[in-house]
């Protein structure tokens, strides 16, 4: 029994003004009122805008070498800095700002897309396994176990070594290597939810299994999973650089966070900024997403908690 | 008069949740003497549970004690240090309403009770404590207590678990036992046993019991004096019989008047007019069998026969009831009727069509005709969907596309069941159990069904809410010419609302009769036992001592040979061991399956032999 009788937390019937808005809009409104959401959104918008327009607008080619201007430090650091390269240059004189921003594009694309693949496979398989149970469940979970037993690197070498390491292939490999965790989590929560009476009520009203899973269970269970998966975006970006070390990542000279960091590691002592700048961008991106996600989660909890 | 063992003075408890502070208990004062059972009665949300927790000094945030004192043996326990309170737990015990949640599922029951003894009375040795637990388990009539001592909670039935918890509370010979709604999750026959047990214990161990209950008849069974709580205030305190005979406070008067009368007055039950008595639902020899893994065996399965050869018809406009205790197959029957499952044998006909053969459009049409209202008001609504949307879903499933029309229909149904329009975009979070049940009814009504299947719809509600919802059902039946099938264990509700009743025991229908006949002239000993155990405010018609033996229904996995009720039937004789009685007609419309009911053909034969003899 819960410590608080539900009757005590019961609300008086809310005023008509509050109830005229739908739940989703109330959550959005509540999230938008918090400062962290605004900071996160502003940061995210700036980064997005920079990634979208800066390389073309500035006209700097991220792969253009300039040996005279190699290893320039960022603004106001040391004595050789220049306005032309606000974040300095790397060992062969490529502009760090434009490389980071273009890297952000690729890394973000790889991170988000591979997490999406992960979520799609994991959630669908987990939901189906948890909902139907029995043989379907056994089969799906054995597939999951099989997947878990294949190390990611081996899978990557097998797939990317045979085909060319193109971006779609990399996304697929990264996505395929991570879904079992999501499948297991999704399966267990769906299993718990499936036994609840409202699922039975939906069945009696004639809803098909697909409708129940898609309209009742997924909207209920997906948001917390989405929030945790944001952290996986960063993990995927790092994994991509791991692949880069094996020569199976995105091929140079295309800049991604992974291969910029991999390059910069050799110059860490005399040109720390090469490896640091992508890290800073990575950190900013993830912080902004996390701020937005956390604000949403808190708004969700307050609205659904009935406060 | 003995000195009070517990005296509560001006106790006030507040809810201290930021933004929602309000008082829960206001100025409660009462006394309890040794060996006395005091009942506390009130609606849900009136503060009964908070009171029972305050008495054992178990008030936790967000609740806060605002004032007053609880004196136990002349010491204020609210002001006690935690360490001191812990020693006092030996004398003050608490049993809650949820026996399944109160025990650790990973430890044997006996060990947990021993743990409790050793915590409150460290001087008792382990072996001695175990011996005492076994002794007490025997005292509460748990069969083969020595073996049960090592069983896990999952191996106990609900009734046994509640008794084990009473042992857990009584094991240290407490002076005061607080029993918060202990009989609520139990079946009537088992609840009657638990109440009897509690009475015996007060005499054996000189314990005073504070018996909190949401039902006045149950409190009357147990208590010699009753406190009535309304909205956190103690409004009346009288000896039980006096309270029922002459309630003084208007709230008590209302409470007493809302208890359904069983024997005194004939209820105004609906009756389909004779001209159009066509069967809308018929069950023909329906059986359902589940395969369950054999206990204690490596492989192999045993058959659980949940429903056995059930046959009955439900006529248009009827309020049909299926009653029985938990495990009798009511819920399986509900799943068969609503086609969540297909029967293993026999057929379920809805207006002449076998529903297990339906699919596609035919199935959807059947779904429109028969809808289900579920039991648990908290589990049956998706927690994060707005109420309006919840009600829209069935319409969308059935092919409604025009958003405006859907909205209109949903609003109309919400008005019908008495939900304000303002709830359309609200979550169910803040609703009371009664309002949630209205949403449940609305969800079923939104498809304009002809038959509503009520699966224990009222059992989670308190009396006042039940009363209101029954009135609503009556209204809906009148306006929409509905047929109801109630599945229930609450005979008082059935007496008030239904015209035809089927009694189930271990998967079989043992009696099928009209309301009056069933209550006044039951044909089956089990029906009589149920009636005798039913708590009411009236004079008993059947004495429990004559009607029911101790114990619980046998497991449906290994059914006894012959009549399945014989293990608890006081009238069992040899023939009951040998053969299972068939449903036999008693009069024009009523049926009962007992060897003691003589069949019309047997009567005729006897008459014939008598006439030839003379």
Interface residues (C-beta under 8 A of the other chain):
Chain A: X1 X3 X4 X5 X6 X7 X8 X9 X10 X11 X13 X14 X15 X16 X19 X20 X21 X22 X23 X196 X197 X198 X200 X201 X202 X203 X204 X205 X206 X207 X211 X215 X216 X219 X220 X303 X304 X305 X306 X307
Chain B: X15 X17 X19 X20 X24 X44 X45 X49 X50 X60 X62 X63 X96 X97 X98 X101 X338 X340 X363 X364 X367 X368 X371 X372 X374 X375 X376 X378 X379 X380 X381 X382 X383 X384 X385 X386 X393 X394 X397 X398 X420 X422 X423 X424 X425 X426 X427 X429 X430 X431 X432 X433 X440 X443 X447
